[in-house]
């Protein structure tokens, strides 16, 4: 059976599985995994002349049921291994495509279809994307569907989940195809300095993708609509105006159709500027928590974190990656190019080798990527505390995020694997802020946070 016939059979099998799985029963309740939605500020965290940061932090952590903490620890620590398995599995796929000459066969098919080089590149990219989608399906299904449901974090049945993955594949074929056509056009026209211009084009593509994502890509997967509850929107818009954020509306996204995770963001630019909260946060978060979360997200916007990453951090990473590519591709083709039937740097069949080299680079750089993101998250945390003045809301948010993040890692563990500050660190910093601003809480009644009402609970 030829490669293309095997791929067709596999696609048909997957289609049958998707259709059958769409009839599965809905997921079981996540109650066993949820942290408490109504979080009482513990006595040790109440403002008093004897307020102690460490005692307040421990009092909040003590509110997490032992079973819930064990479950989230197991989930998050399992993710450490998945980083390794994702890398090894992806590397194996690239080596299969190269050593069995499937990549060369896909190139040959594209060349038989058309003589036009850019179109050959696009056809190959579509073939490659489908092949990787099929070969990667076993791990993707376990990691993205089976495991998420086992831990009570997914709400989709298999059919809708698979359809989301298929939509992602189609987007990758279109957007990735445009980038790959541009990059191979550069390689063929500028064989000596392709890596330099390839870096520049990749940076421009990344910037455009980040800017259009909230407006054009996210709606492909979720419904985004204005939030019309003044009890929620007025404090948020007031907070935005106080921090010079030109937002006129607050939006909600129906993330609960896919997950139980809580999140929010401030995204877009100019006329596309928007504040978005997912419906899990609206359903389960207290007013204090929602304000704390939005203060954090506004911190990302005011501190220009997206633009700093795009214009400072990622250019360095992308130029380093392309520099590594130039050296590695030359060396690899001298050793194995003939065996893999790759004709040179400008041959589209080289794509699996490119992906393999960049995956090695990304795997080694994982602590660097995580540290950069974690640093920005810590800065946004502090901005959010000063903007919202809701340290107890921060603590509640950290507890809710603890449903799928280990609350108290070791320092080396946090450095390598965490792209956000740990729950313990966030609560401790919030209580430190509260200790330095106790006068703001004097005369308030005993604080207890009830779940926010937005007409959805």
C-alpha positions in Angstrom: 0.0 0.0 0.0 1.4 3.4 -1.0 2.0 6.2 1.5 -1.0 8.2 0.2 -3.3 5.2 0.4 -2.2 4.5 3.9 -2.9 8.1 4.9 -6.3 7.9 3.3 -7.2 4.7 5.2 -6.0 6.3 8.4 -8.1 9.4 7.9 -11.2 7.3 7.3 -10.5 5.3 10.5 -10.1 8.6 12.4 -13.3 10.0 10.9 -15.3 6.9 12.0 -13.8 7.3 15.5 -14.7 11.0 15.6 -18.3 10.3 14.6 -18.7 7.5 17.1 -17.1 9.4 19.9 -19.5 12.3 19.4 -22.2 10.1 20.9 -20.3 9.7 24.2 -21.9 10.6 27.5 -21.1 14.1 28.9 -18.1 14.3 31.3 -18.6 13.5 34.9 -18.8 16.3 37.4 -15.6 18.1 38.3 -16.7 18.8 41.8 -14.0 16.4 43.3 -11.3 18.4 41.6 -12.6 22.0 42.1 -11.2 24.3 44.7 -13.9 26.0 46.8 -15.7 28.8 44.8 -16.7 30.6 47.9 -13.5 31.4 49.7 -13.7 32.9 53.2 -10.8 35.1 54.1 -9.2 33.1 57.0 -8.8 34.7 60.4 -5.0 34.7 60.0 -5.4 36.8 56.8 -7.7 39.3 58.3 -6.2 42.8 58.9 -5.0 43.2 62.4 -2.0 44.8 64.3 -0.5 41.3 64.5 -0.9 40.4 60.8 1.8 37.9 59.8 2.6 37.3 56.1 3.7 33.7 56.5 0.7 32.8 58.8 -1.8 34.4 56.3 -0.2 32.5 53.4 -0.4 29.2 55.2 -4.0 29.9 56.3 -5.0 30.3 52.6 -3.1 27.2 51.6 -4.8 25.2 54.4 -8.2 25.9 52.7 -7.2 23.6 49.8 -8.5 20.0 50.4 -5.7 17.5 50.6 -7.3 15.4 47.9 -7.5 18.4 45.5 -3.9 19.3 46.1 -2.7 15.8 45.5 -4.6 15.7 42.3 -3.3 18.9 41.0 0.3 18.0 42.0 0.0 14.7 40.1 -1.5 16.5 37.0 1.2 19.2 36.9 4.1 16.8 37.6 2.9 14.5 34.9 3.2 17.5 32.6 7.0 17.5 33.2 7.2 14.1 31.6 4.9 15.1 28.7 7.4 17.8 27.8 10.0 15.0 27.3 7.5 12.7 25.5 6.3 15.5 23.2 9.9 16.2 22.2 10.8 12.5 21.7 7.6 11.7 19.9 7.9 14.7 17.6 11.5 13.8 16.9 10.5 10.2 16.0 7.9 11.5 13.5 10.5 13.7 11.8 13.0 10.8 11.6 10.3 8.4 10.2 9.5 10.9 7.5 13.1 11.3 6.6 14.5 7.8 6.8 11.5 6.1 5.1 11.8 8.9 2.4 8.1 9.8 2.9 9.1 13.4 2.9 10.8 13.0 -0.5 7.7 11.1 -1.8 5.5 14.0 -0.8 7.8 16.4 -2.6 7.7 14.2 -5.7 3.9 14.2 -5.6 3.8 18.0 -5.4 6.2 18.3 -8.3 4.0 16.0 -10.4 0.9 18.1 -9.7 2.5 21.5 -10.7 5.7 23.0 -11.9 5.1 26.3 -10.1 7.5 26.3 -7.1 5.4 28.2 -4.6 2.4 26.0 -5.3 4.7 22.9 -4.9 5.6 24.3 -1.5 2.0 24.8 -0.5 1.0 21.3 -1.6 3.9 19.7 0.2 3.1 21.7 3.4 -0.5 20.4 3.3 0.7 16.8 2.8 3.2 17.2 5.6 0.7 18.8 8.0 -1.8 16.0 7.5 0.9 13.3 7.9 2.1 14.8 11.2 -1.5 15.2 12.3 -2.2 11.5 11.7 1.1 10.3 13.1 0.9 12.5 16.1 -2.8 11.6 16.9 -2.1 8.9 19.5 -0.2 11.2 21.8 -2.3 14.2 21.0 -5.5 12.3 21.9 -4.0 11.1 25.2 -2.5 14.5 26.2 -5.3 16.8 25.0 -8.4 14.6 25.5 -8.0 11.5 27.6 -5.8 12.9 30.3 -7.7 16.2 30.5 -11.0 14.3 31.1 -9.4 12.0 33.6 -8.4 15.0 35.7 -11.8 16.7 35.2 -10.4 19.6 33.3 -12.1 18.9 29.9 -15.8 19.3 29.1 -15.8 18.2 25.5 -16.7 14.8 24.2 -14.3 13.4 21.6 -16.2 14.5 18.5 -16.2 18.2 19.3 -12.6 18.0 20.6 -11.5 16.3 17.4 -13.3 18.9 15.3 -11.4 21.7 17.2 -8.1 19.9 16.4 -9.2 19.6 12.7 -9.9 23.3 12.6 -6.5 24.0 14.0 -5.0 21.8 11.3 -6.7 23.8 8.6 -5.5 27.1 10.1 -2.0 25.7 10.2 -2.2 24.6 6.6 -3.3 28.1 5.5 -1.1 30.3 7.7 1.8 27.9 7.9 1.6 27.5 4.1 2.0 31.2 3.6 5.0 31.4 5.9 6.7 28.3 4.4 6.2 29.6 0.8 7.8 32.9 1.8 10.7 31.2 3.6 11.5 28.8 0.8 11.2 31.7 -1.7 13.9 33.5 0.3 16.1 30.3 0.5 16.0 29.9 -3.3 16.7 33.5 -4.1 19.2 34.3 -1.3 21.1 31.0 -0.7 23.9 32.7 1.3 22.0 35.0 3.7 18.6 33.2 3.7 18.9 32.7 7.5 19.0 36.5 8.1 16.0 37.3 5.9 14.2 34.2 7.1 14.5 35.6 10.7 13.1 38.9 9.7 10.2 37.4 7.8 9.4 35.0 10.6 9.4 37.9 13.1 7.0 39.9 10.9 4.7 36.8 10.6 4.7 36.3 14.3 3.7 39.9 15.0 0.8 39.8 12.5 -0.4 36.5 13.9 -0.4 37.7 17.5 -2.3 40.9 16.6 -5.0 39.1 14.6 -5.4 36.2 16.9 -8.1 37.6 19.3 -10.2 39.1 16.5 -10.0 36.6 13.7 -8.6 33.3 15.0 -10.2 32.8 18.5 -13.8 33.2 17.1 -13.2 30.1 15.0 -13.1 28.0 18.2 -15.3 30.0 20.6 -18.1 32.5 20.7 -17.1 35.9 22.0 -19.8 38.3 22.9 -20.1 41.6 24.9 -20.8 41.1 28.7 -23.8 43.1 29.7 -23.9 42.8 33.5 -23.1 46.2 35.0 -22.2 44.6 38.3 -19.2 43.0 36.6 -18.4 45.5 33.8 -18.6 48.8 35.6 -15.8 48.0 38.2 -13.6 46.6 35.4 -14.1 49.5 33.0 -13.5 51.9 35.9 -10.2 50.1 36.6 -9.3 50.2 32.9 -10.0 54.0 32.7 -7.9 54.6 35.9 -5.0 52.8 34.2 -5.3 54.6 30.8 -6.6 51.5 29.0 -8.9 52.6 26.1 -11.4 49.8 26.6 -15.1 50.5 26.0 -16.5 47.0 26.4 -15.9 43.9 28.3 -16.3 40.6 26.5 -16.9 37.0 27.5 -15.8 33.8 25.8 -17.6 30.5 26.2 -14.5 28.6 27.2 -16.6 26.2 29.4 -17.5 24.3 26.2 -14.0 23.0 26.2 -12.5 23.4 29.7 -13.1 24.1 33.4 -10.0 26.4 33.5 -10.5 30.1 34.5 -8.8 32.9 32.5 -9.0 36.4 31.2 -7.0 38.7 29.0 -6.6 42.2 27.6 -5.7 41.9 23.9 -5.8 43.6 20.5 -4.8 47.1 19.6 -6.5 50.3 18.4 -10.1 49.6 17.4 -9.6 45.9 18.2 -8.7 46.6 21.9 -10.8 44.4 24.2 -11.0 42.9 27.7 -12.1 39.3 27.7 -13.0 37.0 30.5 -14.0 33.3 30.1 -17.3 32.2 31.5 -15.7 29.9 34.0 -14.2 32.9 35.8 -17.5 34.7 35.6 -19.4 31.7 37.0 -17.0 30.8 39.8 -14.9 33.9 40.6 -15.8 36.3 43.4 -16.0 40.1 42.6 -12.6 40.5 44.4 -11.0 37.7 42.4 -12.4 39.0 39.0 -11.0 42.5 39.8 -7.6 41.0 40.8 -7.4 38.9 37.7 -8.3 41.9 35.5 -5.8 44.1 37.2 -3.2 41.5 36.4 -4.2 41.3 32.7 -4.2 45.1 32.5 -0.7 45.0 33.9 0.4 43.0 30.8 -1.2 45.7 28.6 0.1 48.8 30.4 3.6 47.3 30.8 3.7 46.5 27.1 4.6 42.9 27.7 3.4 41.6 24.3 5.4 44.2 22.4 8.5 43.8 24.6 8.4 40.0 23.9 7.8 40.5 20.2 10.4 43.3 19.7 13.1 42.3 22.3 13.0 38.7 23.4 11.7 36.8 20.4 14.0 38.5 17.8 17.0 37.2 19.8 15.5 33.7 20.0 14.5 33.6 16.3 17.9 34.9 15.1 19.6 32.3 17.3 17.3 29.6 15.9 18.0 30.5 12.3 21.7 30.7 13.0 21.6 27.2 14.4 19.5 26.0 11.4 22.1 27.3 8.9 24.9 25.4 10.5 22.9 22.3 11.4 21.3 21.9 8.0 24.6 22.1 6.1 26.2 19.6 8.4 23.2 17.2 8.3 22.8 17.2 4.6 26.5 16.4 4.0 26.0 13.3 6.2 22.5 12.1 5.3 21.2 14.2 2.5 21.6 11.6 -0.2 20.1 8.9 2.0 17.0 11.0 2.7 16.9 12.1 -1.0 17.1 15.8 -0.1 18.6 17.8 -2.9 19.7 20.8 -0.9 18.7 23.6 1.4 16.0 24.8 -1.0 14.4 21.4 -1.3 11.0 21.4 0.5 11.6 17.8 1.6 13.9 19.2 4.2 11.0 20.4 6.3 11.1 17.4 8.8 14.8 18.1 9.4 14.1 21.7 10.0 11.4 20.8 12.5 13.6 18.3 14.2 16.5 20.8 14.7 14.1 23.5 16.0 12.4 21.1 18.3 15.8 20.3 19.9 16.5 24.0 20.2 13.1 24.6 21.8 13.5 21.7 24.2 16.9 22.9 25.4 15.6 26.4 25.7 12.5 25.5 27.8 13.8 27.0 31.1 14.7 30.2 29.2 11.2 30.5 27.7 9.6 29.8 31.0 11.8 32.3 32.9 11.0 35.1 30.5 7.2 34.4 30.7 7.3 33.9 34.5 9.2 37.2 34.9 6.5 39.1 33.0 3.7 37.3 34.9 5.4 38.4 38.2 5.5 42.0 37.0 1.8 41.8 36.0 1.0 40.3 39.4 2.5 43.3 41.2 0.9 45.8 38.9 -2.5 44.1 39.4 -2.1 44.2 43.1 -1.4 48.0 43.1 -4.2 48.6 40.6 -7.0 46.5 42.0 -6.0 46.5 45.7 -7.5 43.1 46.1 -4.8 40.9 47.8 -7.5 38.4 48.9 -8.8 38.2 45.4 -5.3 37.3 44.2 -5.1 34.6 46.8 -8.5 33.2 45.7 -7.4 33.3 42.1 -4.2 31.4 42.9 -6.2 28.7 44.7 -8.5 28.3 41.7 -5.5 28.0 39.4 -4.2 25.4 41.8 -6.7 23.0 40.3 -4.2 22.3 37.6 -0.9 23.8 38.8 1.2 22.5 41.7 0.9 25.1 44.4 4.3 24.7 46.2 7.2 23.5 44.0 10.9 23.5 44.9 13.0 26.4 43.6 14.7 24.4 40.8 11.4 22.8 39.8 9.8 26.3 39.5 12.8 27.6 37.5 12.7 24.8 34.9 9.0 24.0 34.5 6.9 27.0 35.6 5.9 29.7 33.1 3.9 31.4 35.8 4.8 32.1 39.5 3.6 29.3 41.7 0.4 29.6 43.7 2.4 29.8 46.9 4.6 32.6 45.6 1.5 34.6 44.4 -0.4 34.2 47.7 2.7 35.1 49.7 3.4 38.3 47.7 -0.3 39.2 48.0 -0.1 38.9 51.7 3.1 40.9 51.8 1.4 43.6 49.9 -1.5 43.5 52.3 0.8 43.7 55.3 2.3 46.9 53.8 -1.2 48.4 53.1 -3.2 47.4 56.2 -4.6 50.9 56.5 -6.6 50.3 53.3 -8.6 47.5 55.1 -9.1 49.2 58.5 -12.8 49.6 59.3 -14.0 47.1 56.7 -16.3 44.4 57.9 -15.0 40.8 58.2 -14.2 39.9 54.6 -16.0 37.0 52.9 -16.0 36.6 49.2 -19.1 35.1 47.6 -19.2 33.9 44.0 -19.8 36.8 41.6 -23.2 37.1 40.1 -23.4 37.8 36.4 -26.6 36.2 35.4 -24.8 33.0 34.6 -24.7 31.2 37.9 
